[in-house]
């Protein structure tokens, strides 16, 4: 099984965490997450993953409440969607999160 994992700093207080694994050349597991540092603690803001074989996006507010959105796409599409969405929208997600709103 091939695995890839990395962190990309987007700003001093924002980063993207990426993980995926593949079996036989096909994505079998993934997680892509935007994290924002608040009071020296990294907090999850948006996470895409396939926990329990259920592809979804979790959005968090600063109070820790979560909103789950089901995604009806395949693993490769969801992984690409996650990377693209966070790369393009991380500043908006961060601003909403810090205002106490859901991203």
Residue pairs with C-beta under 8 A, 6 or more apart in sequence:
1 21
1 22
1 23
1 28
2 21
2 22
3 19
3 20
3 21
3 22
4 18
4 19
4 20
4 21
5 18
5 19
6 17
6 18
7 15
7 16
7 17
7 18
8 15
8 16
8 18
9 15
10 16
10 34
10 90
11 94
12 37
13 36
13 37
13 38
13 94
14 34
14 35
14 36
14 37
14 90
14 91
14 94
15 34
15 35
15 42
16 32
16 33
16 34
16 35
16 83
16 86
16 87
16 90
17 31
17 32
17 33
17 35
18 31
18 32
18 83
19 29
19 30
19 31
19 32
20 27
20 29
20 30
20 31
20 79
21 27
21 28
21 29
21 30
22 28
26 75
26 76
27 75
27 76
27 79
28 75
29 50
30 48
30 49
30 50
30 75
30 78
30 79
30 82
31 47
31 48
31 49
31 50
32 47
32 48
32 49
32 79
32 82
32 83
32 86
33 44
33 45
33 46
33 47
33 48
33 49
33 86
34 44
34 45
34 46
34 47
34 86
34 90
34 93
34 94
34 103
35 42
35 43
35 44
35 45
36 42
36 43
36 45
36 94
36 97
36 98
37 43
38 62
38 98
43 60
43 62
43 97
44 58
44 60
45 59
45 60
45 93
45 94
45 97
45 103
46 57
46 58
46 59
46 60
46 85
46 86
46 93
46 103
47 57
47 58
47 60
48 55
48 56
48 57
48 58
48 71
48 78
48 79
48 81
48 82
48 85
48 86
49 55
49 56
49 58
50 56
50 75
50 78
54 70
55 70
55 71
55 72
55 73
55 74
55 75
55 78
56 68
56 69
56 70
56 71
57 68
57 69
57 71
57 82
58 66
58 67
58 68
58 69
59 66
59 67
59 69
59 102
59 103
60 66
60 67
60 97
60 102
60 103
61 97
61 100
61 101
61 102
62 97
62 98
62 100
63 100
65 102
67 102
71 78
71 81
73 81
86 93
89 103
92 103
93 103
94 103
96 102
96 103
97 103
